[in-house]
Amino acid sequence: MVKGIDRFSLDGKRALVTGGANGIGKAIAAALSAAGARVIVSDLDDAAARATAAELGGEALHLDVTDPGGVEAVAAETGALDILVNNAGIVHNGPAVEIAMEDWHRVLDVNLTGIFTTARCFGRAMVAAGKGSVVSISSICGHVPVWPQPQIAYNAAKAGVNLLTKSLAAEWAACGVRVNAIAPGYTATDLTLAGRSKPEWFNVWLERTPMGRLADPDEIAGVAVFLASDAASYVTGTVLTVDGGYTAL
């Protein structure tokens, strides 16, 4: 055995993935499970959550990250976790001068406030236990305004996730809880399906990505396993970009 290879193992760990029924969340849930974790798949889509959980031999639960009271109750019922993956997210495309305020609030409620709420509620038990890893899904949109689609609320939310991650990491480091984020580039999921159907958008995405392709969700999931594992025991407060070189240009 290569020395230290077992540091990537998640045997005996208990993990919860929000928005875990589909897309990047499902890929992460599957990767955590394959690494040995007992996975709880949470989602608004109960049927999809149950199906994914059944595939992985895990649990499914209903969780609305925009409902603080509901998240608090679920966290109390669920108990201490070793790993929390904040993946639930939505997108809204539209010019800044035209976006309805309800759409602005809806995107921030899910993508930023939802991550804070979930991290805080489940993080309490981690802080009390003196251990745990929180991994939030940000985006390259938190670093740069992507083009050509207008999505100001999504971009602002993801930028907030990046600083939220660093703030929690600094606050919880002494408690033994690590907090990191992943900033994926364009990934082949349902969230990018509308954009992929528009050549005037999709072709620009590919042109601006040096690797010339979208990520597969599994390529994001492997990074989540690393950040959740003891292999990343000295990694906290980082936003790890996985974008095929998009932000290198």
N, C-alpha and C positions, 0 to 999 in steps of 0.2 A: 504493500500500500504506500502511495506517495504521502509523505509526511504532511499532515494538515488537511488532507483532502476531505476528511469528515467534517470540517468546519462549514462545509456547504450543506450538510444534512440538516433537515428540519424535523427529524424524528422526535416524536413526543410533543411537538409544538402545536399550539391551538391558534388558528388564524381565521379572521373574518374579512371577506372581500365585499365592499359595497358595489352595487351595480355589477354583481358577479355572474349574472346569468348569460351574458352575451359579450362579444367583442373582446377588448383587451382584458376586461374583468374576468371573463370566462377562461381566457388563456392563462391569466395569473393564477386563478383558482386551481386550474389543472396542474400548473407547474409546481405550485406549493404542495399540492397533494402528492405529486410524483416524487418530491423531495422528502416526503415523510410526514407532512403536517396534516392535522385533522382540520378540515376546512368547513367553514360556515359560509354558505352562499346567500348573500342578502340582496334583495332587489324589490322593486315595485311590482314587477311581473312575477306573480307567485308561481304560475305554471312553469315558466321558464326556469325559475330558481330551483323548483323541485326537480325538474328534468336534469339540470346541470349537477345538482347535488347527488342525484341518483347515479349519474355517470361516474362521479368521483368517490362515491361511498361516503359522502359528507352529509351535512345538515343544510336545510333551507329555512330562511325566515324572511318575513316581510319587514322592510325597513324604508321609511321615507325620511331622507336626510334633511328635509326642510321642516320637519316637525320636531322641535327640540324636546317636547315632552315625551313624544313617542320614542325618540332615540334614547333618552334618559331611561325610560322604562325597559327598553330592550337591553341596554347595557347592564342595568341592574340584574335583569333576569339571566343574561348570558354569563356574567361573571368575568373573571380575569382572562385576558387574552395574552398570547405571546407576540402575536403579529396582527396589526390592523392595516388593511390596504384601502385607502380612500380613493375609489375609482369612479363612483357615480358622477355622471356629467351630461350636460346637454349643450347644444350650440344653437345660435340664432344668427342668421345672415341678413344684413340690411344696412343701408347707409346710416351714419350717425345722426343725420338731420331728420331721418324718418322713423327711427326705432321708437316704438311705443314704450313708455316708461314701465308698463307691466311686463314687457319682454325683457327690458334691462334688469328689473328686479328678479324676474324668474331665473334668468341665467346666473346672476350673482348669488341668489338664494341656494341654488343647487351646487354650483361649481366652487364657491368660496365659503359662504356661511355654512353650507352643508358639511364641508370638510372640517371647519372649525368646530362645529357642533359635535360631529362624530368623534373627532380627535379628543375633544375635551371630555365627553361622556365616557368613552372607553378608556381614555388615557388616565382617568382618575385611579382605576384599579391597577394599571401598569405602574404609575408613580408610587402607589402604596406598596406594591410588590417589589419595587426597586429593579424592574427589568421590563423589557419590551421593545418592539420595533414598529414604528409607524412609517408607512410608505404611502405617499400621496401621488396621484397622477396629475401632473401639471401639463405643460405643452411648450413647444417652441414658441407658441404665441405669447407666452409669458416673458420671453426674451426679446422678440422682434415682432412687428406687425406683419403678418403673412400677407401674400398678395396672390390673386387679385380680388378675392372675396372680402367684402366688408363684414366685420364681426367684432365691433368694438367692445361689446359686453363680455364676450368670451375672452378676448385678449386681456381686458382689465382684470377679470376674475383670475385668470391663470397667473398674471403678474402678482396678484395678491397671494395666491397659493405659494409662490416662491418665497416671499418674505414671511408669510405665516409659518412655513416650514423652518426657516432659519430662526425665527423667534421662539418657536416651541422647542427646537433643538437646544438653543442656548439656555432656556428656562429649565428643561428637564434633564440636561446632561448629568448633573450631579445626582439625579435620582436613578440613573442607570437606564433611562429610556432614550433610545435613539430615534430621531425624526429626520427623514429624507424624502426627496421627491424625484420622480422621473419625468423628464420633459420629452415626450415622443415627438417625432416629426410626423408627416402624413403616414397614416397606417390604414391598412385595408380592413375597415370595419364598416358597420352600418352607419356610423356617425359621418363618414366621409363619402357615403354612397351618392348623395345628391351632387356633391362636387365632382366626383369621378364621372358622373353622367354628362358633365358640361365640358366639352373639349377646350373651351376658352379658359377654363380654370385648370383642368387636369393637366393640360400640356405645359402650363406655366409651372405647376407644382414639380413636374418631372424635370423641367429645364433648370429649375433652381436647386434641385437636389443632386449633388455631385455623383451619388451612386445611381441616379437615374431610375429609381423605382420607389414604391411605397414599402414601408415596413410590414412584415407579417406580425400579427399579434404575439406570436411565440417569441419574437425577438425582443419584445418589451417585457414579456413574462420572465425571461431569464435574468434580466436586470433586477426585477423585483425579488426573485429568489436570493440573489446575491445580497441585496440590501437588507433582506429579512434575516439572513443567516449570520452566524458567528464569523464568517469570512469577512464581514464588514463591521467587525466589532469596534473599530476606531473611526468609523465613518458616520458622521452626523452633521446635519445642517447643510447638506449638499443637494444640489439639483442636478441630477445626472442626465445629460442630454443624449438622446438616442434618435438621431435624425438623418442618418446617411450623409452627413456633411452639410446640411442645409444652412446652419448658422455659422459654418466656417467661412462662408463667402462674405 
